[in-house]
Amino acid sequence: MYKTRGEGPCLTWTKDQNMQPCVYTSGHLLNNRSLMPSQDMPKAMSTWHCYITIPAENAAIVELNKVIVLMAGETKPSVIVNQDGSHMFCYHSSYPMPSSTFALAIGIWPEYCTTQGKNHYVMEANHISSEPCVRIFAPSSLDGNMLKNLTNYLAACFSALHSVLGQYPLQRLDILIVPASFDSLGMMCPHLLFLSQSILLCEGIEAEGSMFYRVAHELCHTWLGVLTGPSDWTEEWLTEGLCCYLEDVVHTRALKWGETEARERLELRCLLKYRVLKAEISATPEDLQKLRPSGDETVTNSISSSAEPCIVKNGLNPGKTLLQVHYLKGFFLLRHLERISGKEEFLEVLRTFIENKMGKLFSSMDLLEYCFEHLPKLRQSDLTVNRVCREWLDSPGMPQALSEFDIDDGNSLFKEVQNQLSTLKAGVRRKRKKRSDTVQGTASDSSSDSKLLLPEQRVLLLDLLVEEDVKLSRPQMQRLRDSLRIKDAGAEVQHSWCELVISRKALAWLGDVERFLSQHQAMGVYLYGELMISENVRLQALAHKVFQSLRPNMAENQRLAVEEMLFPT
């Protein structure tokens, strides 16, 4: 018998956006989101029953009939009101799952909506589809229009998922908009999806869901991470890289982008991913750059062939949870294989492989050998399984095939970014010639009536302004902020704006940085580092101020990372 202590790091006790008490299981290193003190191999799976009792004496704190208990159970809970007034919630899972997938959330969250789903089969466009019954829970302070946009996207996303991966394998799904202190944009558990408010917080044209691709990413984890996954913990690229690749396919189909729009927008997204990967690899220790750090000697093999203790490399390294290398390097490997094989052929083979592995675990070799066996063009190329492992999985750094990223010269979206960048640079040159500020702005330093760039374009433009160290004046910065509609923009655009503000030491917009760090905590960790290395007293003071206010509710890994930036030893 064991007892989980309330102060254990697998549980986060905090307050939601309405300042109501809540608790949820958080991703925590090896134990991940588990309440069980289990560090077994992923193949160690079990069924479970769970009974959560909320004592009657808690009625003095909250109204018990408003308390919601969400769990990774296969059915909605049965709720029993005992004679003493306590409420008991009963969940279960009749199919075996790793204990690390067990998830729990308790709080006072209104149920925004329930979609009945299509648990019965219906004919749509000559094929059978099935959607789960979805319940959405969110704090009452969250804008209902944002939740409506999410609901609309979900319907399109499930349809797109069906076309890419097949029938959604679960009959029900609860979605919870978690508190701002949640340390990632999303976490998929069996029948329960935690989503960050950062995915929703945008207005105007941005309300169409510029970050909803993250919803597609998490739903792909139902297949890759929940119902199947890597047999070796250290090969997480098999879930994260695959979902990063599939999110673009699903998101494109969900939004019904035309062929040209899809090609150009996805190319911009690839460029942004490439820039992030290149930057991370340049600043990441080599042992964290490998997608298969154990090589052929997987954790599973080492356990079966040796009596020595099994060591999961970097299993307790808090810095690893903040990296995207395994997402992005895996994404570009899959994109490389797709380019050789043909997109539709590659997707079909991936789908069949995943279907065959449902309820099982697999390794990098399993996936690669299957692809080479079933994709003739891949087999006929100069690539081999061993070469892919050597160049992409077992070596640090950028593979030779990723030494550079060339964007299509005919990409109109990229050209628009280049034109905006040239206009801003021209304004800076005019300033140096000491022309009046009125003249500086006449060429539309991104004037408010110019075409609004897409989210991907705005992120790229802002990143290039930082990279090329373009010295914008204060009026130019204000015009740029207005024209890019930073206030209403999605979190990714706001993050890039904050990087520009910090790099320019533009103190007039420190409020934007402070709001971002508070509202989008899952995305703000590296901004603390940029504030500190700025060597500007006010910027550094802001980093300390925000950290002190958020520290009590910060996720452990984020807190440790920020403390290292603010208080280096």
C-alpha positions, 0 to 999 in steps of 0.5 A: 500500500502507498499514499500519495502526499498532497505536496508531491510534485505530480500534483499542482495545487493552485487557483484558476483564472477566477481565483478558485482553488483547483488541483491537477496532475502535471507532467513531472519528469519520469513520473510524468502526470502519474499519481502512482509511484511507478517508474516502470517501463512503458510496457508495464500497463494496468487497468484501474478504478478510482474513487475521489471523495470530497469531504462534506466539511469542504462545503464551507469553502466551496459549493460541493455540487459545483465541484468538477472531477475530471479523470482519464476514465473511459466513461463519464463518472458516476457521482454518489452523494453519501449520507454524511454529505460527501461527494464521491466520483467514480472513474475506471479504465477497463483497458490496460494503460501505462500508469504515467497516462493517469490524469486528474483535475478537480476544480470549479469549472462550468461546463461550456458545452457538450457535443453529442458526437457521433458514437453511432456510425454515419455515412459522410462523403462515402466513408464511415466517420465517428466523433467522440462526445466532447465536454469542454470545461473552462473558467467562467471568466474566459470569453465565450466567443473564444470557446465557441471558436474552439468548438467550431474548430473541433468539429472540423478537426475531427473530420480532418483526423478521420481522413488522415488517421482514421476513426477517432479511437475514443468514444468520449473526450473532456477538454479543460482550459487549465490555469495560466500556470500550466507549463505547456500548451497542451497535454493529452491524456486518455479521454482528458485533454488539458489545453492552455489558455494561450491557444484561445486568448486572441481577438478580432481576426485572430479569433479564427484560431491562429494557434489551433494547430496545437489542438490538432497536435494534442489530438494526434497524441491520442494515437501517438502517446496514449494508445501507442508510443515508444518502447523506450522513453528516450525516443520521445521523437516518435510521438512528438516528432510524428505529432508535430508532422501530422499537426500541419496535415490535419490543421490544413485540412481542418481549415480547408486551405486551398492548394496554394495557400497550404503550400505557402503557409506550410513553407513559412511554418517550416522556415520558422521551425527551422530557425527555432531548431537551428537556434536550439541546437546551437545552445543545447548540450550535444547529449540532448540533441540526439533523438536516439541517445541510447543508440541500438541499446534501447532501455527495453533491451538493456533491461532484458539483457542485463541485471544492471540498473536501467538508467534513462538518460536525462530522465531527471533533467528539468532543462530537457522539458523546455527543449523542442529539439526532439519535436523539430528534428523529428519533424524534419526527418519525417518531412525528408522521408515524405519528400523522397516517398511522395506525400500521399504515399507516406501518409498512407504508410504512416496510417497503416503503421499506426493502426498496426501498433494500436495498443502496442509499443514500437521503436525507431527501428520498427518505424523506419524498417516499416517505411523502407519496406512499404515505400518503393521510392524510399527503398530505391533512394540512396538512403538506408535505415542505418544511414538515417539512424546514423545521420538523424537519430544517433548524432548531435547537430543538424543533419547534412540534409538540413544544412540550409533551408531554401524557401521557394522564390515564388512564395508570395507570403514570404515576399510580402514579409520581405517587402515589409522588412525593406520598408521598415529598413528604408524608414530607418535610413531616412531617419539617419538622413535626419528627415522629419518623422512625418516623412519617415512614416509616409512610406507605410512603415507598416501603416495601419491601413496596409494589408494585415499579415498572417500570423506566420508572416508577423512572427517571421517579420518580427524575428527578422527585425531582431536578427538583423538588428533594425534600429526602429525609432519609437514612432516606428515601433508604435506604428508597427505595433498598431499595424500588426495588431499586437494587442489582439494577436495570438500568443506566438505573435506577441512572443515575437513582439516581446523579443523585439521590445527586449532587444531594442530596450523599448521601455515604453512597451514593457507592459506588453512583456509583463502581460505576456509573462503573466498570461502565457506562462507556458511560453515565457520562460526564455524571455526571462533570460533575454531580460537578464542578458539585456544588462538593462536595469529596468528590464532586469527589474521586470524579470524579478518582479514578475517572477516573484509574483508568479513563483508560488504557482509556477510549475517546478521545471519552469521555476528551476529554469527561471531561477537559474537565469535570475540567480546564476551561481 
